[in-house]
Amino acid sequence: MLEIKDITLFYGASQALRGVSLSAPPAGVTCVLGRNGVGKTSLMRAILGLQTVRDGAIVWEGEDITRLSPYERARRGLGFVPQGREIFTRLSVRENLETGFAPLPRAKRTIPEEIFTLFPVLKTMLGRRGGDLSGGQQQQLAIARALVTRPRLLILDEPTEGIQPSIIKDIGRVIRLLAEGQLTEWGPLTVVLVEQYFDFARDLADHFAVMDRGEVVLAGAAAAMVEDQVRPYLTV
């Protein structure tokens, strides 16, 4: 269980998060929705320790991790797929995957074979540079790199951005498999998914939260996600 408790975050004098509270139950997908600039990415960076919160608490599996470094959080099972993928374009696909070894003990520094069950195209491209892959293939590589860390919490920041529809369907399938624990390498994962696209979020979400101007304005179980209430917060 991930619990965000009344956190605030500032960039200098500018307040990005205003008393945000959110729960992401285990073995499920929690979708965070909202327009660009409303604080979704700031919230994810706060969870990961990439931005320091001024007030509030972040609790993961019963432990307050608010003051832990990003590295310590990674060792506690937090995995991240950043917006824009941020792969290493000059490294090979294999080398990109191996960057996920950093938080792992030496005995676990292997690439799980199930990575290639999820993303078969990566196995055929292990020697190619990351920059030579298409946008969709780079997104698959970014997700695979996060999975190499053996996360128990997987955060994905707009994984469908700029991706062709066929790859979006594949990403949705992988997220559902991971959340339901249908893969032996990982137990059921807690997944937090940042999205702007209502249809993709609706099809995947077990729980949802909608943000506007640094606050959570709607939240609940997926059954309570009413399109007419959510869509106004997704359009300019």
Phi, psi and omega in degrees: 000129172257130179232123174256123188239098168053050184271146172237148182216137180237146164249098188064237179270356184267125181270122182263325179234136186235090176060047183280129173234140185199141174238137175238101182295156180291157175055050178194174181248122174252119182261130175253118186244159177155166178292172169298140173085009182264358175114006183297309181293324176300320177296316180296319180294326176293318179300322184276352181085011180278344171227140182272130177276150179276318182223164176093186185217150174239118185241127180234124181051040176083357181252133175285113183252013188305323185256008179282152177287161176305321180296318179294325178292321177299320179291341176268009171102017177267123177243151189220133171245104188284157172298135182084003172075309176054042172283167177269106190293333182269350176270154176289166176303315179300315181294323175300316179298321183289343174295341175287354180287340192310313183275002187266146169297154187305323184294339183256010183277070177226158175268114182300136180298333180293342172306318184278344169289320179288318186230077185302328184298331182293328181294329180278353185237020186303328182269355182275151178289145180302326181290346180272353181278155174290169180302317179295320178293324176295323178294320176298320178296319179297319178293316179299318179301318177295323181290332177301331181286357182057056183287157168253339171238123180244121179252126179238121183259101179051061183290347182266358185297121176070020184252143180292151187305323182295322179288325177301318178297318179297318180296317177300319179297317180296317180300317180293319177301318182292317181294326182272356178070034182274005180242137188288333183291330181235138169287182176304128183263149164276123183242129171245121187241119174270129183214154169250344186264115187299314186298316180297316180295317181299320183290335185256332194290139163263327176220159182214158172216137179248130181250148174208127177052044175080011181228156170273120185253340175217144177198155177160190176287158184303326180298338180266006180278096182267122187304316183295336178275327186274318188303324179301337179271359181251352183248150180286000000 
